[in-house]
Amino acid sequence: MFTVKAKRIRHMTLSAQGLSGPSKVKVGLPKGAADGEIIKIGVWNHFGTKGGASGGGWGGPIPERPFLTNAMRNNRSNYRSAMRSAAKAVLLGSTNMKSVVTKLGIMGQGDVQKEITALRSPPNSPVTIALKGSDNPLIDTGRLRASITYKVDD
């Protein structure tokens, strides 16, 4: 058996009214937050290309390197834990939805940027390594990683 004091119920009821606000956050290269060229580079690298006119970096095909999917999948339990904690805080009135989704966006942004830095497979071809002087598949100028951001949707 459990008992709840009326004062606590009233406080939670009032706090629940503050649940309005944004409930979605987009992480990656959200529309309007990155230029078209970097979005193309991100799409080509995430999904891969057949090469030639479809985008293939130095002229050859780009293998699939799903940096967004990997980051979200590998950190899913962290996001769930953060959302559980945030739900309690929102219901108790110690935070609001905008703050919660902003923090989740910052977490996601950092996780995607870390994945871009850490991803090593499939590796660059020897030709690509020679041309760009690096063996990190998703880092050339650093522009893609720097362009990863988040956008809170109302």
MARKOLDREN-980490 format. One record per residue (C-alpha): x, y, z negated; residue number from 1. Coordinates in steps of 0.001 Angstrom, whole numbers, plus 500000, padded with zeros to 6 digits. Example, Ala and Ser with C-alpha at 12.3 -4.5 7.8 and 13.67 -1.06 7.14 Angstrom:
! residues 2
+--------+--------+--------+-----+
!     c1 !     c2 !     c3 !   n !
+--------+--------+--------+-----+
! 512300 ! 495500 ! 492200 !   1 !
! 513670 ! 498940 ! 492860 !   2 !
+--------+--------+--------+-----+
END
This chain:
! residues 154
+--------+--------+--------+-----+
!     c1 !     c2 !     c3 !   n !
+--------+--------+--------+-----+
! 500000 ! 500000 ! 500000 !   1 !
! 501137 ! 503519 ! 500630 !   2 !
! 499896 ! 506895 ! 499609 !   3 !
! 500316 ! 510221 ! 501298 !   4 !
! 499744 ! 513500 ! 499568 !   5 !
! 497209 ! 515782 ! 501210 !   6 !
! 499759 ! 518600 ! 501295 !   7 !
! 502065 ! 516495 ! 503485 !   8 !
! 499192 ! 515565 ! 505840 !   9 !
! 498222 ! 519234 ! 506194 !  10 !
! 501853 ! 520148 ! 506947 !  11 !
! 502132 ! 517402 ! 509601 !  12 !
! 498799 ! 518401 ! 511150 !  13 !
! 499940 ! 522000 ! 511450 !  14 !
! 503280 ! 520911 ! 512867 !  15 !
! 501629 ! 518668 ! 515433 !  16 !
! 500005 ! 521760 ! 516882 !  17 !
! 503535 ! 522898 ! 517798 !  18 !
! 503948 ! 519964 ! 520180 !  19 !
! 503280 ! 522209 ! 523113 !  20 !
! 506217 ! 523139 ! 525223 !  21 !
! 508393 ! 521432 ! 527787 !  22 !
! 508388 ! 517648 ! 527820 !  23 !
! 510772 ! 516888 ! 530699 !  24 !
! 514402 ! 517487 ! 531474 !  25 !
! 516162 ! 516716 ! 534759 !  26 !
! 519858 ! 515884 ! 534669 !  27 !
! 522192 ! 515790 ! 537632 !  28 !
! 521886 ! 518186 ! 540536 !  29 !
! 518355 ! 519573 ! 540030 !  30 !
! 516756 ! 521516 ! 542855 !  31 !
! 517690 ! 525179 ! 542624 !  32 !
! 520598 ! 524532 ! 540269 !  33 !
! 523183 ! 523394 ! 542846 !  34 !
! 523996 ! 524408 ! 546399 !  35 !
! 523034 ! 522181 ! 549304 !  36 !
! 526592 ! 521129 ! 550124 !  37 !
! 527297 ! 519749 ! 546645 !  38 !
! 523896 ! 518020 ! 546599 !  39 !
! 524864 ! 516251 ! 549860 !  40 !
! 528197 ! 515197 ! 548344 !  41 !
! 526391 ! 513887 ! 545260 !  42 !
! 523826 ! 511944 ! 547310 !  43 !
! 526480 ! 510473 ! 549612 !  44 !
! 528586 ! 509316 ! 546670 !  45 !
! 525710 ! 508042 ! 544548 !  46 !
! 523967 ! 506053 ! 547286 !  47 !
! 526867 ! 505519 ! 549723 !  48 !
! 526931 ! 506153 ! 553468 !  49 !
! 527409 ! 504247 ! 556676 !  50 !
! 530131 ! 506707 ! 557723 !  51 !
! 530405 ! 508960 ! 560756 !  52 !
! 527646 ! 511546 ! 561107 !  53 !
! 525820 ! 510249 ! 558001 !  54 !
! 528479 ! 511658 ! 555797 !  55 !
! 531538 ! 509524 ! 555125 !  56 !
! 534011 ! 511783 ! 553395 !  57 !
! 537214 ! 511455 ! 555429 !  58 !
! 535337 ! 509932 ! 558346 !  59 !
! 534703 ! 506415 ! 557062 !  60 !
! 531837 ! 505034 ! 555031 !  61 !
! 531515 ! 505923 ! 551336 !  62 !
! 530632 ! 502959 ! 549133 !  63 !
! 527798 ! 503288 ! 546643 !  64 !
! 529014 ! 504768 ! 543334 !  65 !
! 525814 ! 505315 ! 541308 !  66 !
! 527183 ! 507714 ! 538705 !  67 !
! 523749 ! 509036 ! 537649 !  68 !
! 522177 ! 505601 ! 537265 !  69 !
! 525212 ! 504257 ! 535400 !  70 !
! 525288 ! 507171 ! 532957 !  71 !
! 521577 ! 506962 ! 532164 !  72 !
! 521570 ! 503169 ! 531826 !  73 !
! 524745 ! 503050 ! 529705 !  74 !
! 523451 ! 505685 ! 527281 !  75 !
! 519769 ! 504686 ! 527113 !  76 !
! 519975 ! 503627 ! 523445 !  77 !
! 521549 ! 506992 ! 522523 !  78 !
! 518671 ! 508845 ! 524204 !  79 !
! 516065 ! 506670 ! 522490 !  80 !
! 517702 ! 507232 ! 519110 !  81 !
! 517867 ! 510983 ! 519701 !  82 !
! 514191 ! 511044 ! 520744 !  83 !
! 513162 ! 509086 ! 517631 !  84 !
! 514970 ! 511543 ! 515375 !  85 !
! 513602 ! 514487 ! 517316 !  86 !
! 510016 ! 513183 ! 517099 !  87 !
! 510248 ! 513149 ! 513313 !  88 !
! 511745 ! 516633 ! 513254 !  89 !
! 509048 ! 518011 ! 515579 !  90 !
! 506259 ! 516487 ! 513490 !  91 !
! 507786 ! 517906 ! 510312 !  92 !
! 508061 ! 521327 ! 511946 !  93 !
! 511843 ! 521639 ! 511720 !  94 !
! 512319 ! 521904 ! 515509 !  95 !
! 510327 ! 522432 ! 518689 !  96 !
! 509999 ! 520646 ! 522010 !  97 !
! 512120 ! 523147 ! 523972 !  98 !
! 515007 ! 522590 ! 521587 !  99 !
! 514590 ! 518801 ! 521794 ! 100 !
! 514583 ! 518577 ! 525598 ! 101 !
! 517456 ! 521078 ! 525815 ! 102 !
! 519574 ! 518904 ! 523512 ! 103 !
! 518685 ! 515811 ! 525562 ! 104 !
! 519690 ! 517697 ! 528716 ! 105 !
! 523051 ! 518631 ! 527220 ! 106 !
! 523607 ! 514999 ! 526191 ! 107 !
! 522716 ! 513750 ! 529663 ! 108 !
! 524883 ! 516334 ! 531391 ! 109 !
! 527912 ! 515323 ! 529331 ! 110 !
! 527256 ! 511625 ! 529902 ! 111 !
! 527034 ! 512042 ! 533695 ! 112 !
! 530204 ! 514146 ! 533743 ! 113 !
! 532026 ! 511475 ! 531705 ! 114 !
! 530798 ! 508780 ! 534109 ! 115 !
! 532088 ! 510747 ! 537113 ! 116 !
! 535508 ! 510996 ! 535442 ! 117 !
! 535605 ! 507348 ! 534305 ! 118 !
! 534192 ! 505578 ! 537386 ! 119 !
! 536901 ! 503622 ! 539189 ! 120 !
! 535006 ! 501029 ! 541192 ! 121 !
! 534756 ! 500644 ! 544036 ! 122 !
! 538173 ! 502261 ! 544442 ! 123 !
! 539141 ! 504768 ! 547072 ! 124 !
! 540708 ! 503390 ! 550222 ! 125 !
! 544481 ! 503807 ! 550561 ! 126 !
! 543843 ! 506372 ! 553314 ! 127 !
! 541606 ! 508444 ! 551028 ! 128 !
! 544132 ! 508262 ! 548185 ! 129 !
! 546880 ! 509477 ! 550530 ! 130 !
! 544735 ! 512322 ! 551907 ! 131 !
! 543427 ! 513632 ! 548585 ! 132 !
! 546385 ! 512660 ! 546406 ! 133 !
! 544255 ! 510939 ! 543772 ! 134 !
! 542770 ! 507520 ! 543166 ! 135 !
! 539739 ! 508762 ! 541213 ! 136 !
! 536800 ! 507984 ! 543542 ! 137 !
! 534491 ! 510802 ! 542416 ! 138 !
! 537042 ! 513520 ! 541719 ! 139 !
! 538591 ! 515524 ! 544520 ! 140 !
! 538217 ! 519219 ! 543715 ! 141 !
! 536121 ! 518696 ! 540558 ! 142 !
! 533209 ! 520567 ! 542103 ! 143 !
! 530738 ! 517679 ! 541846 ! 144 !
! 531451 ! 517109 ! 538154 ! 145 !
! 531314 ! 520838 ! 537413 ! 146 !
! 527960 ! 521132 ! 539226 ! 147 !
! 526226 ! 518521 ! 537053 ! 148 !
! 523691 ! 520296 ! 534881 ! 149 !
! 520226 ! 519958 ! 533437 ! 150 !
! 516945 ! 521759 ! 533975 ! 151 !
! 514122 ! 521888 ! 531446 ! 152 !
! 510669 ! 521587 ! 533075 ! 153 !
! 507672 ! 523150 ! 531424 ! 154 !
+--------+--------+--------+-----+
END
